[in-house]
C-alpha cells in the first residue's frame, strides 16, 4: 500500500513538472524556443508535498556566473536548500546544499557561458524531507565574444616582432591573450596578457633573429570567459647581417699581423668587430672596432701567433654570427742564431769566424764585453757584413767575451750565438794604443 502511494506521488510530481508552461516562467518574454524540461530524479529523496515551496526566485547572469535569489523560508523545521542544474544527460544534478534556512542567495560559478542553463531549488528539513522543487526560468545564453579582428604583425624589426589588432567594441572585453605557436611541443602557448580593452599592440622581444613565428589573439573578460582564437598571423624579426667573407691574415710581417676581408654588402652597415684568441677553439675577445676592411694587430715580440674572427654589425646593433673557422696570423719569428766556428789571436788581433744559419740574415751585430777596472765594459758592433770579424782593439792580460746576433732586413735580431771567451796574454808592447 505504501509503495503505491509513493508511486502516485512521483507520477504527480513528474506530471507537474512537465505540465508547467514556459510562459509561466517568463520564457516567451525572452523570445526563446519552447524547450522540454526533463524530470528531476527523486529516487533518493523523501518528497513531502506538504512542505512549502521556495518562492520569489529571481535570476541574474553573466558570461561565467548565474546568481539566484529567493525568499527564505524561516520555519523552524526547515534546515536549508538544495540547488540543481541541468546536466548533459538532459537531467538535473545537485550542485549545492545550503544548510541554513536564512540563506537567500547562491552564485553558480561553473556555468557554461554559451549554453542554456536551467535550475531548480527545493528546501529540505532536518529529518531529510524535501519540498517540491521550484523551477527557475531558463537563462538565455549571452551573445558570444567575437573573434579579435584585423590581427597583423610588423616584421623586420631588430630582435622583436610587433602584433597589432583592432579594438574589440564589446564592453565585456577587458583584455587580450597573445599566444605563440611552439613547434617543439606543437601547442599554442600563452605569451602575454594585455589587460586593457583599448590596447591594440604587443611587442614580442623573446624572438630569435630571422626566425618565423606564428601568433594569434584571444579576447577575454574579467570573469574568465574567452573568445575563439583569431586567425593565425606570422612574423619574423630582422635577420642578422651576413658573415664576413674573404678574411685573410699575414704570416710574414715583423711584429704585426695584417688582416683583410671583403666589404659587407648590407646597406645599414655600421662597423666591424675584430676578435682574437691564442687558441683556435679558445675564447675570442674583442680587440678592435673598425669601419675599414683591414686591421693591423701589433706585437712586442717576434714569432707571435693568434687566431682571428671578424663580424659585421649593423646600425641596429645586430651582429653577424661569429662561428666561422678562424684564420691564423703569425709575426715573423726570430732569426736562427749564427754559429761561431773559430776565435783566434792573429797578429795582435782577435779573429772571429761564424757560420750563417738563417737565409733571412743580411747583417750581424757583434757584442763584446770585458773587465775594465772595476766594471764590465760592453761594446756593440752593429750592422757588420760578412762572417769574419777582426778585432784589433785589444790589450794584454785581458779576457774578452764575444757573441753574435744575426739581423734581417726588418731589423729583427736572432737570439745570441754561443758566447766564446778569448784570453789575451802578452802582445807586442811597442804598440802605443789599444783603442
C-alpha positions as CSV (number, residue, x, y, z in Angstrom):
1,X,0.0,0.0,0.0
2,X,2.8,2.4,1.0
3,X,4.7,1.7,-2.3
4,X,1.6,2.5,-4.3
5,X,1.3,5.9,-2.5
6,X,4.9,6.7,-3.3
7,X,4.4,5.7,-7.0
8,X,1.4,8.0,-7.2
9,X,3.3,10.9,-5.6
10,X,6.2,10.5,-8.0
11,X,3.8,10.3,-11.0
12,X,2.0,13.5,-9.9
13,X,5.4,15.3,-9.5
14,X,6.5,14.3,-13.0
15,X,3.2,15.5,-14.5
16,X,3.5,18.7,-12.5
17,X,7.0,19.4,-13.8
18,X,6.2,18.6,-17.4
19,X,2.8,20.3,-17.3
20,X,4.1,23.7,-16.4
21,X,4.3,26.0,-19.3
22,X,7.3,28.0,-20.3
23,X,5.2,31.1,-20.3
24,X,4.6,30.8,-16.6
25,X,8.4,31.1,-16.1
26,X,9.0,34.0,-18.4
27,X,10.4,32.1,-21.3
28,X,8.2,33.6,-24.0
29,X,9.2,37.1,-22.9
30,X,12.8,36.1,-23.8
31,X,11.8,35.1,-27.3
32,X,13.3,31.7,-26.8
33,X,12.1,28.4,-28.4
34,X,10.0,26.1,-26.3
35,X,12.2,23.6,-24.6
36,X,11.0,20.4,-22.9
37,X,12.1,20.4,-19.3
38,X,13.4,17.0,-18.1
39,X,12.2,15.4,-14.9
40,X,14.1,15.5,-11.6
41,X,15.4,12.2,-10.3
42,X,13.9,12.0,-6.8
43,X,14.7,8.3,-6.2
44,X,16.8,9.0,-3.1
45,X,14.7,11.9,-1.7
46,X,11.8,11.9,0.6
47,X,9.2,14.0,-1.1
48,X,6.8,15.9,1.2
49,X,4.2,17.8,-0.7
50,X,3.0,19.5,2.5
51,X,6.3,21.4,2.8
52,X,6.2,24.9,1.4
53,X,8.0,25.5,-1.9
54,X,10.6,28.2,-2.4
55,X,9.0,31.4,-3.7
56,X,10.1,34.7,-5.1
57,X,13.0,33.3,-7.1
58,X,15.0,35.8,-9.2
59,X,17.9,35.1,-11.5
60,X,20.7,37.2,-13.0
61,X,23.6,36.0,-15.1
62,X,26.9,37.0,-16.6
63,X,29.1,35.1,-19.1
64,X,30.5,32.9,-16.4
65,X,28.1,33.1,-13.4
66,X,24.5,32.8,-12.5
67,X,23.1,34.4,-9.4
68,X,19.9,33.1,-7.7
69,X,17.9,34.9,-5.1
70,X,14.7,33.7,-3.3
71,X,12.6,34.5,-0.2
72,X,13.9,32.4,2.6
73,X,11.5,30.0,4.4
74,X,12.1,30.6,8.1
75,X,10.0,27.9,9.6
76,X,11.8,26.0,12.4
77,X,11.7,22.6,10.7
78,X,13.4,23.9,7.5
79,X,17.1,23.0,7.5
80,X,18.3,24.6,4.2
81,X,18.1,24.4,0.5
82,X,19.3,22.3,-2.4
83,X,20.2,23.7,-5.8
84,X,20.0,21.7,-9.0
85,X,21.3,22.5,-12.5
86,X,20.6,20.7,-15.8
87,X,23.3,18.4,-17.0
88,X,24.5,16.9,-20.3
89,X,22.2,13.9,-19.9
90,X,19.1,16.1,-20.1
91,X,18.5,15.7,-16.4
92,X,19.4,17.6,-13.3
93,X,22.4,17.4,-11.0
94,X,22.6,18.5,-7.4
95,X,25.2,21.3,-7.3
96,X,24.9,22.8,-3.9
97,X,23.4,22.1,-0.4
98,X,22.9,25.2,1.7
99,X,22.5,24.1,5.3
100,X,20.9,27.4,6.6
101,X,17.3,28.4,6.2
102,X,18.2,32.0,6.4
103,X,20.3,31.9,3.2
104,X,18.6,33.7,0.3
105,X,21.4,33.8,-2.4
106,X,23.5,31.4,-4.3
107,X,26.0,32.0,-7.2
108,X,26.8,29.3,-9.7
109,X,30.3,30.0,-10.9
110,X,30.6,27.0,-13.2
111,X,28.0,27.7,-15.8
112,X,28.9,27.3,-19.5
113,X,28.9,30.8,-21.0
114,X,27.2,29.8,-24.2
115,X,24.6,27.2,-23.2
116,X,21.1,27.3,-21.8
117,X,21.1,26.8,-18.0
118,X,18.1,25.6,-16.0
119,X,17.9,25.4,-12.3
120,X,15.6,24.0,-9.6
121,X,15.6,24.8,-5.9
122,X,13.9,22.9,-3.1
123,X,14.0,23.2,0.7
124,X,14.7,20.3,3.0
125,X,14.1,19.5,6.6
126,X,16.2,18.2,9.5
127,X,14.7,14.7,9.0
128,X,15.5,14.5,5.3
129,X,12.2,15.5,3.8
130,X,12.2,17.7,0.7
131,X,9.7,20.0,-0.9
132,X,8.6,20.1,-4.4
133,X,11.3,21.8,-6.4
134,X,10.7,25.3,-7.7
135,X,11.6,25.5,-11.4
136,X,13.6,28.6,-12.3
137,X,13.5,30.4,-15.6
138,X,15.9,29.2,-18.3
139,X,18.7,31.7,-18.7
140,X,19.3,32.8,-22.2
141,X,23.0,32.3,-23.2
142,X,24.6,35.7,-23.7
143,X,26.0,36.7,-27.0
144,X,29.4,35.0,-27.5
145,X,32.5,37.1,-27.6
146,X,33.6,37.7,-31.2
147,X,36.9,36.8,-32.6
148,X,39.5,39.5,-32.5
149,X,39.7,41.1,-36.0
150,X,42.4,42.5,-38.2
151,X,45.3,40.9,-36.5
152,X,48.6,41.6,-38.2
153,X,52.3,41.6,-37.5
154,X,55.1,44.1,-38.2
155,X,58.2,42.2,-39.3
156,X,61.8,43.3,-39.9
157,X,62.3,44.9,-36.5
158,X,65.5,44.2,-34.6
159,X,65.1,41.5,-32.0
160,X,61.3,42.0,-31.9
161,X,58.0,41.3,-33.6
162,X,55.0,43.7,-33.2
163,X,51.5,42.2,-33.1
164,X,48.6,44.6,-33.9
165,X,44.8,44.1,-33.8
166,X,41.6,46.1,-33.9
167,X,40.0,47.3,-30.6
168,X,37.1,44.9,-29.6
169,X,34.0,47.0,-29.2
170,X,32.3,44.6,-26.8
171,X,32.3,46.3,-23.4
172,X,32.6,42.9,-21.7
173,X,36.1,42.5,-23.0
174,X,38.7,43.7,-20.6
175,X,41.9,42.5,-22.3
176,X,43.6,40.0,-24.6
177,X,45.7,36.9,-24.5
178,X,48.6,36.7,-27.0
179,X,49.6,33.2,-28.0
180,X,52.6,31.9,-29.9
181,X,52.9,28.5,-31.5
182,X,55.7,26.3,-30.2
183,X,56.9,24.0,-33.0
184,X,58.8,21.8,-30.5
185,X,55.7,20.9,-28.4
186,X,53.3,21.6,-31.2
187,X,51.0,23.6,-28.9
188,X,49.9,27.2,-28.6
189,X,51.5,28.8,-25.6
190,X,50.3,31.9,-23.8
191,X,52.9,34.6,-24.5
192,X,51.3,37.6,-22.7
193,X,48.2,39.1,-21.1
194,X,47.2,42.5,-22.3
195,X,44.9,43.9,-19.6
196,X,43.3,46.9,-21.3
197,X,40.5,46.5,-23.9
198,X,41.7,49.6,-25.8
199,X,45.2,48.2,-26.2
200,X,45.9,47.3,-29.8
201,X,49.5,46.1,-29.8
202,X,52.1,43.8,-28.2
203,X,55.8,43.6,-28.9
204,X,57.4,40.2,-28.6
205,X,61.1,40.6,-27.6
206,X,61.8,36.9,-27.0
207,X,62.4,36.1,-30.6
208,X,65.5,35.0,-32.5
209,X,66.7,36.9,-35.5
210,X,65.3,35.9,-38.8
211,X,63.1,33.1,-37.4
212,X,59.4,32.8,-38.5
213,X,56.8,32.8,-35.6
214,X,53.0,32.3,-35.6
215,X,50.7,34.3,-33.4
216,X,47.0,34.6,-32.6
217,X,45.0,36.8,-30.2
218,X,42.1,35.9,-27.9
219,X,39.7,38.4,-26.2
220,X,38.9,37.8,-22.5
221,X,36.5,39.1,-19.9
222,X,37.3,39.9,-16.3
223,X,35.4,36.7,-15.2
224,X,37.4,34.3,-17.3
225,X,35.5,33.9,-20.5
226,X,37.4,33.8,-23.7
227,X,36.6,34.3,-27.4
228,X,37.6,31.9,-30.1
229,X,41.2,32.5,-31.3
230,X,41.8,35.0,-34.1
231,X,43.2,34.0,-37.4
232,X,46.9,32.9,-37.3
233,X,49.4,35.5,-38.4
234,X,53.1,35.1,-39.0
235,X,56.1,37.4,-38.5
236,X,59.8,37.4,-38.1
237,X,62.4,39.9,-36.7
238,X,65.2,41.4,-38.7
239,X,67.8,38.9,-39.8
240,X,71.4,39.1,-38.7
241,X,73.9,40.6,-41.2
242,X,75.7,38.1,-43.4
243,X,79.0,36.8,-42.3
244,X,82.3,38.4,-43.3
245,X,83.9,36.7,-46.3
246,X,87.4,36.6,-47.6
247,X,89.2,37.0,-44.2
248,X,92.9,36.6,-44.5
249,X,95.9,37.1,-42.1
250,X,99.6,37.6,-42.9
251,X,102.4,35.4,-41.6
252,X,105.5,37.3,-42.8
253,X,105.5,40.7,-41.2
254,X,107.7,41.8,-38.3
255,X,105.9,42.1,-35.0
256,X,102.4,42.6,-36.6
257,X,99.7,40.7,-38.3
258,X,97.6,42.4,-41.0
259,X,94.0,41.3,-41.6
260,X,92.0,42.0,-44.7
261,X,88.4,41.0,-45.7
262,X,85.7,41.7,-48.3
263,X,83.4,44.7,-47.6
264,X,79.9,43.9,-46.3
265,X,77.1,44.3,-48.8
266,X,74.4,45.5,-46.3
267,X,73.0,49.0,-46.7
268,X,72.7,49.7,-43.0
269,X,76.3,48.7,-42.2
270,X,77.8,50.3,-39.1
271,X,81.2,48.7,-38.3
272,X,83.2,45.5,-38.0
273,X,84.2,43.7,-34.8
274,X,87.7,42.1,-34.7
275,X,88.2,39.2,-32.3
276,X,91.3,37.3,-31.4
277,X,92.3,34.3,-29.4
278,X,95.5,32.5,-28.6
279,X,93.9,29.1,-29.4
280,X,91.7,28.1,-32.3
281,X,88.9,26.8,-30.0
282,X,89.6,29.3,-27.2
283,X,87.7,32.3,-26.0
284,X,87.7,35.1,-28.5
285,X,88.0,38.7,-27.1
286,X,87.1,41.9,-28.9
287,X,90.3,43.7,-29.8
288,X,89.0,46.4,-32.2
289,X,86.1,48.1,-33.9
290,X,86.6,49.5,-37.4
291,X,84.8,50.6,-40.4
292,X,87.7,49.7,-42.7
293,X,88.1,46.3,-44.3
294,X,91.6,45.8,-42.8
295,X,93.3,45.9,-39.4
296,X,96.8,45.6,-38.1
297,X,97.4,43.8,-34.9
298,X,100.8,44.8,-33.4
299,X,103.0,42.8,-31.1
300,X,106.1,43.5,-28.9
301,X,107.8,40.2,-29.6
302,X,108.7,38.1,-32.6
303,X,107.1,34.8,-33.5
304,X,103.7,35.6,-32.0
305,X,100.6,33.8,-33.3
306,X,96.9,34.5,-33.0
307,X,93.6,33.3,-34.4
308,X,91.1,35.9,-35.7
309,X,87.5,36.3,-36.5
310,X,85.7,39.3,-37.9
311,X,81.9,40.1,-37.7
312,X,79.6,42.7,-39.2
313,X,77.4,45.0,-37.0
314,X,74.5,46.9,-38.5
315,X,73.0,50.2,-37.3
316,X,70.5,48.4,-35.1
317,X,73.4,46.7,-33.3
318,X,72.7,43.3,-34.8
319,X,75.9,41.3,-35.3
320,X,76.6,38.6,-37.8
321,X,77.2,35.1,-36.5
322,X,80.8,34.7,-35.3
323,X,81.1,30.9,-35.8
324,X,83.1,30.6,-39.0
325,X,86.5,28.9,-39.0
326,X,89.1,31.4,-37.7
327,X,92.2,32.4,-39.6
328,X,95.7,32.2,-38.1
329,X,98.1,35.1,-38.3
330,X,101.8,34.9,-37.3
331,X,104.5,37.5,-37.0
332,X,108.0,36.8,-38.3
333,X,109.9,34.5,-36.0
334,X,113.3,35.4,-34.6
335,X,116.3,34.5,-36.8
336,X,118.3,31.5,-36.0
337,X,121.4,32.5,-34.2
338,X,124.7,32.1,-36.2
339,X,127.3,29.5,-35.1
340,X,130.8,30.8,-34.1
341,X,133.3,28.3,-35.7
342,X,136.6,29.8,-34.5
343,X,138.2,32.5,-32.4
344,X,141.9,33.2,-32.7
345,X,144.6,35.8,-31.9
346,X,146.5,36.6,-35.0
347,X,148.9,39.5,-35.3
348,X,147.8,41.0,-32.1
349,X,144.2,40.9,-33.2
350,X,141.2,38.7,-32.3
351,X,139.8,37.0,-35.4
352,X,136.2,35.6,-35.2
353,X,134.6,33.4,-37.8
354,X,131.0,32.1,-37.8
355,X,128.5,30.3,-40.0
356,X,125.2,31.8,-41.0
357,X,122.2,29.6,-40.2
358,X,119.3,31.7,-41.5
359,X,118.6,32.8,-45.1
360,X,116.9,36.0,-43.8
361,X,120.2,37.3,-42.3
362,X,121.5,40.4,-44.0
363,X,123.9,41.6,-41.3
364,X,125.2,40.8,-37.8
365,X,125.5,42.5,-34.5
366,X,128.7,41.6,-32.6
367,X,128.7,42.0,-28.9
368,X,131.9,42.3,-26.9
369,X,132.5,42.6,-23.1
370,X,135.5,42.7,-20.8
371,X,136.5,43.9,-17.4
372,X,137.7,47.5,-17.4
373,X,138.9,48.3,-14.0
374,X,136.1,47.6,-11.5
375,X,133.3,47.3,-14.0
376,X,132.4,45.3,-17.1
377,X,132.5,47.3,-20.3
378,X,130.2,46.3,-23.2
379,X,130.6,47.2,-26.8
380,X,128.3,46.6,-29.8
381,X,129.5,46.5,-33.4
382,X,126.2,46.8,-35.4
383,X,125.4,46.0,-39.0
384,X,128.6,44.1,-39.7
385,X,128.6,42.4,-43.2
386,X,130.3,39.1,-43.7
387,X,131.1,36.2,-41.5
388,X,134.6,37.0,-40.4
389,X,135.4,39.8,-37.9
390,X,138.8,41.0,-36.9
391,X,139.0,43.0,-33.6
392,X,142.3,45.0,-33.3
393,X,141.1,46.8,-30.2
394,X,142.5,44.5,-27.6
395,X,145.0,44.8,-24.7
396,X,147.2,42.3,-22.9
397,X,146.2,40.3,-19.9
398,X,142.5,40.7,-20.6
399,X,139.7,38.2,-21.2
400,X,137.2,39.2,-23.9
401,X,133.7,37.6,-24.3
402,X,132.1,37.6,-27.8
403,X,128.6,36.6,-29.0
404,X,126.9,37.4,-32.3
405,X,123.3,38.0,-33.4
406,X,122.0,37.8,-37.0
407,X,119.8,40.6,-38.3
408,X,117.3,40.6,-41.1
409,X,116.0,43.3,-43.4
410,X,113.4,44.3,-40.9
411,X,115.9,44.8,-38.1
412,X,114.8,41.6,-36.3
413,X,117.6,40.1,-34.4
414,X,118.3,36.4,-33.7
415,X,119.0,35.1,-30.2
416,X,122.6,35.1,-29.0
417,X,125.0,32.8,-30.5
418,X,127.1,30.7,-28.2
419,X,129.4,33.0,-26.2
420,X,133.1,32.5,-26.6
421,X,136.0,33.8,-24.5
422,X,139.3,34.9,-25.8
423,X,142.2,35.4,-23.3
424,X,144.8,37.9,-24.4
425,X,148.2,37.5,-22.7
426,X,151.4,39.2,-23.8
427,X,151.3,41.0,-27.0
428,X,153.6,43.5,-28.9
429,X,154.5,46.1,-26.3
430,X,155.6,48.6,-28.9
431,X,152.0,49.3,-29.7
432,X,151.0,52.5,-28.0
433,X,147.2,52.4,-28.3
434,X,144.8,49.6,-28.0
435,X,141.7,51.6,-28.7
